Amino acid sequence: MHSTSFAFWAALLGLVQRLVAQDLMGDSDPDWAVSPGGLLEKLRQEQAGVKALSDQVMQMKASLSNSEVIFSSAAHKVAAHQDDLWNLSVVAHSNRDHLHKVSKIVSGDTAEFQSMGDELGLLWQRQHGNSKFAEKIAETAKQFNSLGDVKNKAGGCLDAVERTKQGSHLQMWECMKGRESQEWSLDIHTGRFKNRHGICMAAPTPGTIGSALLMWDCVAGGAAQTWAYDETAFAIKTSGGLCLTAAASTVKGSALQLAACTGGAGQQWDMAAGTTGLRKRLDDLNTELWNLQSPTSPESMDAQEEQIKGLETGIGGFMQKLSKEAMSVLGGRLRHRANNLRTAIDQLGDAASAGSDSDQLLAPERDEGLQPLGSDLGLAAAAAA
C-alpha cells in the first residue's frame, strides 16, 4: 500500500514538473493543460498506468517468490543429494581408472588377437600345404599300390593281345590279377602309355574319330604315343583330344577305338597315372628274400651254399684225380721216351760201328705202335690242330 501511494505521488510530481517545463518553454496543451478537468483526466490515466505497473511488479514479486521456493527446494534437494553426488563423483573417478585399465587390457588383447590371427593365418597356410601334401601322398600311395591295371568303370580291363608284337591290337578282357598283358604305366611327363612287360599303346591317327589302336615300339615325343589321364572325368585322352572308348567293355575280346569325349561309361577308366607296379615288384622281391632265408626252399642261401660246397668238393676231387692220372701218364710217357732214347742210342752205336750213312743216323725209323704223348688225354688232337 505504501509503495502504491508513493508511486502515485511520484507520478503526480512528474506530471507537474512536465507542465511547468512546458509553461516555461511556451509549449502548452490547449486541451487539458489549463483545464482542471483535463488535468484530472490526465492524472487518472497516469494513475491507471501506475496501477498496471504496480500489478506487473506484484506479479514479478510473486514469480520471484515462487522462484525462491523452487530454488530453495532445489537447494535442499542438492544438499540432501550432495553425499550421493560426492559418492557418484568418487565412483566415476574410480570407474575412470578402471576404464583406463580396461583400455590397456583391451589394447593388449587386441595385439594378442592380432598375433593369434597371424598364427591362424599361418596354420591355415600350413593346413592348405598339408592338404596338398596329403593329396600328393594319396596319389603316391595309389601309384604304389596299383598293379598297373586299367579298369573301365562299366567293367573289364584294357588288355594287349600280344604285348610285345608291333602292330598287334588291343582288346577288353576280364580283369585278372598278375596278367602281364593288363599291366600298364602312363608316364605323366612324356605321355607314354606302356605295357610294363612289352611295348607302347599307339593311336596312329590321334585326331580321327573311330580309328583303332595298336601296340607299337615306344617312340619318345611321338604324337601317336602321347596320352593324358583326366582324373576329373576319368578319361584317357590322345594328343588330338579324343577319348579311349570301349563300346562293349564287358565283352571279352571286344575292340577299342577313339571317339569324341562325352563322359559316357565306356570312356571312364580307373587307373593310376605315373609309376605303377611298385607294390608287385616289392612283393616279388620280398618273396625272393623269404625264399633266400627259408631253410626249406631250394633257392635259399643255405641250399645254394651247400651246392657251392658240393661243387667245390667235386672240383677238388676232380683236380686230385686229374693230378694223379697226369702224374701216372706223364711218368709212363717219360719212361717210354727214355726207353726209345736208349734204343736210338744203341742203334746209333750199332750203325756207327757198321758204317751206316748219315741219313740213317739222323732219322731212325719211327715205331708205328707208339702213340703221341697226351693222346690218351685228348691233347694230341688239339696239338695237331
MOZIHU-V198611 format. One record per residue. N is the residue number from 1. RES is the residue in one letter. SS is DSSP state (h for helix, s for strand, l for the rest). PSI is psi in radians with two decimals (NA if undefined). Layout:
N:RES:SS:PSI
N:RES:SS:PSI
//
This chain:
1:M:l:-0.83
2:H:h:-0.66
3:S:h:-0.57
4:T:h:-0.75
5:S:h:-0.70
6:F:h:-0.69
7:A:h:-0.65
8:F:h:-0.89
9:W:h:-0.58
10:A:h:-0.67
11:A:h:-0.71
12:L:h:-0.74
13:L:h:-0.69
14:G:h:-0.65
15:L:h:-0.80
16:V:h:-0.73
17:Q:h:-0.65
18:R:h:-0.66
19:L:h:-0.76
20:V:h:-0.72
21:A:h:-0.69
22:Q:h:-0.67
23:D:h:-0.69
24:L:h:-0.62
25:M:h:-0.02
26:G:l:0.30
27:D:l:1.51
28:S:l:2.63
29:D:l:2.02
30:P:l:-0.34
31:D:l:-0.73
32:W:l:-0.19
33:A:l:-0.60
34:V:l:-0.05
35:S:l:2.32
36:P:h:-0.65
37:G:h:-0.76
38:G:h:-0.67
39:L:h:-0.67
40:L:h:-0.72
41:E:h:-0.71
42:K:h:-0.65
43:L:h:-0.68
44:R:h:-0.75
45:Q:h:-0.73
46:E:h:-0.62
47:Q:h:-0.69
48:A:h:-0.73
49:G:h:-0.70
50:V:h:-0.68
51:K:h:-0.76
52:A:h:-0.71
53:L:h:-0.66
54:S:h:-0.71
55:D:h:-0.74
56:Q:h:-0.71
57:V:h:-0.73
58:M:h:-0.72
59:Q:h:-0.72
60:M:h:-0.70
61:K:h:-0.68
62:A:h:-0.74
63:S:h:-0.72
64:L:h:-0.64
65:S:h:-0.76
66:N:h:-0.71
67:S:h:-0.68
68:E:h:-0.67
69:V:h:-0.80
70:I:h:-0.77
71:F:h:-0.72
72:S:h:-0.74
73:S:h:-0.73
74:A:h:-0.68
75:A:h:-0.71
76:H:h:-0.75
77:K:h:-0.75
78:V:h:-0.75
79:A:h:-0.66
80:A:h:-0.59
81:H:l:0.19
82:Q:h:-0.72
83:D:h:-0.68
84:D:h:-0.71
85:L:h:-0.67
86:W:h:-0.79
87:N:h:-0.70
88:L:h:-0.68
89:S:h:-0.74
90:V:h:-0.77
91:V:h:-0.72
92:A:h:-0.73
93:H:h:-0.74
94:S:h:-0.75
95:N:h:-0.57
96:R:h:-0.80
97:D:h:-0.72
98:H:h:-0.72
99:L:h:-0.62
100:H:h:-0.77
101:K:h:-0.75
102:V:h:-0.68
103:S:h:-0.74
104:K:h:-0.76
105:I:h:-0.76
106:V:h:-0.70
107:S:h:-0.78
108:G:h:-0.73
109:D:h:-0.64
110:T:h:-0.79
111:A:h:-0.71
112:E:h:-0.73
113:F:h:-0.64
114:Q:h:-0.75
115:S:h:-0.73
116:M:h:-0.66
117:G:h:-0.75
118:D:h:-0.75
119:E:h:-0.70
120:L:h:-0.66
121:G:h:-0.77
122:L:h:-0.73
123:L:h:-0.68
124:W:h:-0.74
125:Q:h:-0.73
126:R:h:-0.74
127:Q:h:-0.72
128:H:h:-0.77
129:G:h:-0.70
130:N:h:-0.61
131:S:h:-0.78
132:K:h:-0.69
133:F:h:-0.70
134:A:h:-0.69
135:E:h:-0.70
136:K:h:-0.72
137:I:h:-0.75
138:A:h:-0.72
139:E:h:-0.76
140:T:h:-0.72
141:A:h:-0.68
142:K:h:-0.76
143:Q:h:-0.71
144:F:h:-0.74
145:N:h:-0.29
146:S:l:2.43
147:L:l:-0.04
148:G:l:0.08
149:D:l:2.51
150:V:l:1.76
151:K:s:2.35
152:N:s:2.41
153:K:l:-0.34
154:A:l:-0.17
155:G:l:2.65
156:G:l:2.81
157:C:s:2.65
158:L:s:2.26
159:D:s:2.42
160:A:s:2.16
161:V:l:-0.86
162:E:l:1.74
163:R:l:-0.32
164:T:l:-0.01
165:K:l:2.16
166:Q:l:2.29
167:G:l:-0.10
168:S:l:2.77
169:H:s:2.98
170:L:s:2.77
171:Q:s:2.98
172:M:s:2.46
173:W:s:2.76
174:E:l:2.49
175:C:l:2.20
176:M:l:2.06
177:K:l:2.30
178:G:l:-0.03
179:R:l:1.98
180:E:h:-0.49
181:S:h:-0.12
182:Q:h:0.20
183:E:l:2.02
184:W:s:2.85
185:S:s:2.31
186:L:s:1.99
187:D:l:1.98
188:I:l:-0.24
189:H:l:-0.74
190:T:l:-0.29
191:G:l:0.15
192:R:l:2.22
193:F:s:1.80
194:K:s:2.45
195:N:s:2.32
196:R:l:-0.28
197:H:l:0.35
198:G:l:-2.47
199:I:l:-2.85
200:C:s:2.71
201:M:s:2.34
202:A:s:2.59
203:A:l:1.74
204:P:l:-0.63
205:T:l:1.48
206:P:l:-0.22
207:G:l:0.16
208:T:l:2.11
209:I:l:2.34
210:G:l:-0.10
211:S:l:2.68
212:A:s:3.05
213:L:l:2.61
214:L:s:2.78
215:M:s:2.34
216:W:s:2.71
217:D:l:2.41
218:C:l:2.24
219:V:l:2.14
220:A:l:2.25
221:G:l:0.04
222:G:l:2.41
223:A:h:-0.54
224:A:h:-0.33
225:Q:h:0.44
226:T:l:2.03
227:W:s:2.79
228:A:s:2.56
229:Y:s:2.08
230:D:s:1.82
231:E:l:-0.36
232:T:l:-0.80
233:A:l:-0.08
234:F:l:0.61
235:A:s:2.49
236:I:s:2.03
237:K:s:2.58
238:T:s:3.06
239:S:l:-0.32
240:G:l:0.05
241:G:l:0.12
242:L:l:2.90
243:C:s:2.51
244:L:s:2.19
245:T:s:2.32
246:A:s:1.89
247:A:l:-0.58
248:A:l:1.33
249:S:l:-0.47
250:T:l:-0.04
251:V:l:2.07
252:K:l:2.26
253:G:l:-0.01
254:S:l:2.62
255:A:s:2.89
256:L:s:2.71
257:Q:s:3.04
258:L:s:2.43
259:A:s:2.86
260:A:l:2.48
261:C:l:2.05
262:T:l:-0.18
263:G:l:0.21
264:G:l:2.93
265:A:h:-0.61
266:G:h:-0.15
267:Q:h:0.11
268:Q:l:2.11
269:W:s:2.48
270:D:s:2.00
271:M:l:2.96
272:A:l:1.95
273:A:l:2.46
274:G:s:-2.79
275:T:l:2.23
276:T:l:2.96
277:G:l:0.08
278:L:h:-0.70
279:R:h:-0.76
280:K:h:-0.73
281:R:h:-0.67
282:L:h:-0.66
283:D:h:-0.75
284:D:h:-0.74
285:L:h:-0.68
286:N:h:-0.69
287:T:h:-0.74
288:E:h:-0.70
289:L:h:-0.72
290:W:h:-0.70
291:N:h:-0.63
292:L:h:-0.55
293:Q:h:-0.34
294:S:l:2.23
295:P:l:-0.32
296:T:l:-0.15
297:S:l:2.38
298:P:l:-0.23
299:E:l:0.13
300:S:l:2.81
301:M:h:-0.59
302:D:h:-0.76
303:A:h:-0.73
304:Q:h:-0.63
305:E:h:-0.69
306:E:h:-0.69
307:Q:h:-0.72
308:I:h:-0.73
309:K:h:-0.69
310:G:h:-0.72
311:L:h:-0.75
312:E:h:-0.72
313:T:h:-0.78
314:G:h:-0.75
315:I:h:-0.70
316:G:h:-0.76
317:G:h:-0.71
318:F:h:-0.76
319:M:h:-0.67
320:Q:h:-0.78
321:K:h:-0.70
322:L:h:-0.70
323:S:h:-0.77
324:K:h:-0.82
325:E:h:-0.70
326:A:h:-0.74
327:M:h:-0.74
328:S:h:-0.82
329:V:h:-0.79
330:L:h:-0.69
331:G:h:-0.74
332:G:h:-0.70
333:R:h:-0.65
334:L:h:-0.74
335:R:h:-0.71
336:H:h:-0.75
337:R:h:-0.65
338:A:h:-0.71
339:N:h:-0.77
340:N:h:-0.68
341:L:h:-0.71
342:R:h:-0.70
343:T:h:-0.73
344:A:h:-0.69
345:I:h:-0.71
346:D:h:-0.76
347:Q:h:-0.67
348:L:h:-0.68
349:G:h:-0.72
350:D:h:-0.73
351:A:h:-0.66
352:A:h:-0.69
353:S:h:-0.49
354:A:h:-0.13
355:G:l:0.62
356:S:l:2.81
357:D:l:2.91
358:S:h:-0.53
359:D:h:-0.67
360:Q:h:-0.54
361:L:h:-0.67
362:L:h:-0.50
363:A:l:1.37
364:P:l:2.72
365:E:l:2.48
366:R:l:2.46
367:D:l:1.97
368:E:l:-0.44
369:G:l:-0.12
370:L:l:2.15
371:Q:l:2.60
372:P:l:2.65
373:L:l:2.22
374:G:l:0.04
375:S:h:-0.54
376:D:h:-0.25
377:L:h:0.02
378:G:l:0.26
379:L:h:-0.42
380:A:h:-0.72
381:A:h:-0.67
382:A:h:-0.66
383:A:h:-0.70
384:A:h:-0.66
385:A:l:NA
//
